[in-house]
Amino acid sequence: MKKLAFTAMFAASFAVAACSEAEEVAPVAEETTAAPEAVVVMAADGQSPAGNFEITSADGEVMMQTVNADGTFTNTDSEGTVTTGTWTLDRSENWCSKLDSEETTNCFTETVGPDGVWSSVNVNDPEDSSTIVRKG
């Protein structure tokens, strides 16, 4: 009788173990975090910052500027002198640029009038202002 009881207990524990193994835990789905979307900052006129621009300083000097999508620009003044530099745009109304020949970066607050012409004012020197017209 002892042997029968022992065999019954062994069989019962084997059955419980077998059932436990059969009930597999469903794999937990891994959480995936979507990469943050790149923020695309547009120029003050709502278009790409890249393009060709005519810049007229407060004293009437005219310069053509070619802004490249790679963060570089080229300025050509009315006498044909060419200067180059880099630019950033952290929001549409805040253009920052640094000429390759200078150590400092200058930032400008830009607004666009209903006629599409920009007003650009140096944030550190309000006397340094210009108007900007997109030429292409």
C-alpha positions in Angstrom: 0.0 0.0 0.0 2.9 2.3 0.8 4.3 1.6 -2.6 1.0 2.4 -4.3 0.6 5.7 -2.4 4.2 6.7 -3.3 3.6 5.8 -6.9 0.4 7.8 -7.0 2.2 10.9 -5.4 5.0 10.5 -7.9 2.6 10.3 -10.8 0.6 13.3 -9.5 3.7 15.5 -9.1 4.9 14.4 -12.6 1.5 15.4 -14.1 1.6 18.8 -12.3 5.1 19.4 -13.6 4.1 18.4 -17.1 1.2 20.8 -17.0 3.4 23.6 -15.8 5.8 23.1 -18.6 3.0 23.0 -21.1 1.8 26.4 -20.0 4.5 28.5 -21.5 4.6 32.1 -20.7 3.9 34.3 -23.7 7.0 36.3 -24.7 6.8 39.9 -23.6 6.8 42.2 -26.5 9.8 44.5 -26.5 8.9 48.1 -26.3 10.3 50.1 -29.2 10.8 53.7 -29.0 10.4 55.6 -32.3 13.4 57.8 -33.1 12.4 61.4 -32.6 11.6 63.0 -35.9 14.1 65.6 -37.1 12.8 69.1 -36.7 12.9 70.9 -40.0 13.4 74.6 -39.4 12.3 76.8 -42.2 13.4 80.3 -43.1 11.4 83.3 -41.9 9.4 83.2 -45.1 8.3 79.6 -44.5 10.6 78.2 -47.3 13.9 76.3 -47.1 16.7 78.4 -45.7 18.8 77.4 -48.8 18.6 79.7 -51.7 19.9 83.0 -53.2 19.2 86.3 -51.4 19.8 90.0 -52.0 20.8 91.7 -48.8 20.8 95.5 -48.4 22.4 96.9 -45.3 21.1 99.9 -43.4 23.7 102.1 -45.2 22.6 100.9 -48.6 25.4 98.4 -49.4 24.0 95.5 -51.5 25.4 91.9 -51.3 24.2 88.7 -52.9 24.2 85.7 -50.6 24.0 82.0 -51.7 22.9 79.8 -48.7 23.6 76.1 -49.1 21.7 73.3 -47.4 25.0 72.0 -46.0 25.3 74.9 -43.6 27.6 77.0 -45.7 27.1 80.3 -47.5 28.9 82.6 -49.9 28.6 86.4 -50.0 29.5 88.5 -53.0 29.5 92.2 -52.5 28.9 94.9 -55.2 32.6 95.0 -56.0 32.8 91.3 -56.5 34.5 90.4 -53.3 33.6 86.9 -52.1 33.5 85.8 -48.5 32.4 82.4 -47.1 31.1 81.2 -43.8 28.7 78.8 -42.0 25.2 79.3 -40.8 22.7 77.8 -38.4 19.0 78.4 -38.0 17.6 77.2 -34.7 14.1 78.6 -35.4 12.8 80.5 -38.4 13.3 83.9 -36.9 16.9 83.3 -35.5 19.6 83.2 -38.2 23.2 82.8 -36.9 26.2 83.0 -39.1 30.0 83.1 -38.8 32.4 84.3 -41.6 35.3 81.9 -42.1 37.6 84.9 -41.6 36.1 85.8 -38.2 36.1 84.2 -34.7 32.6 85.3 -33.6 29.1 84.2 -34.6 26.5 86.8 -35.1 22.8 86.1 -34.7 20.0 88.0 -36.3 16.3 88.2 -35.6 14.3 88.1 -38.8 10.8 89.0 -39.6 9.0 89.0 -43.0 6.6 91.7 -44.1 3.5 91.1 -46.2 5.6 92.0 -49.3 7.9 89.0 -48.6 10.9 91.3 -47.6 12.8 90.3 -44.5 13.9 92.7 -41.8 17.0 91.4 -40.2 18.5 92.8 -37.0 21.7 91.7 -35.2 20.6 90.7 -31.7 23.8 92.2 -30.1 23.9 95.4 -32.3 20.5 96.7 -33.3 22.3 99.3 -35.6 23.4 96.3 -37.7 20.3 95.7 -39.7 19.4 94.9 -43.3 16.6 93.9 -45.6 16.6 90.6 -47.4 14.8 89.6 -50.6 14.8 85.9 -51.7 16.0 85.7 -55.3 15.7 82.0 -55.9 
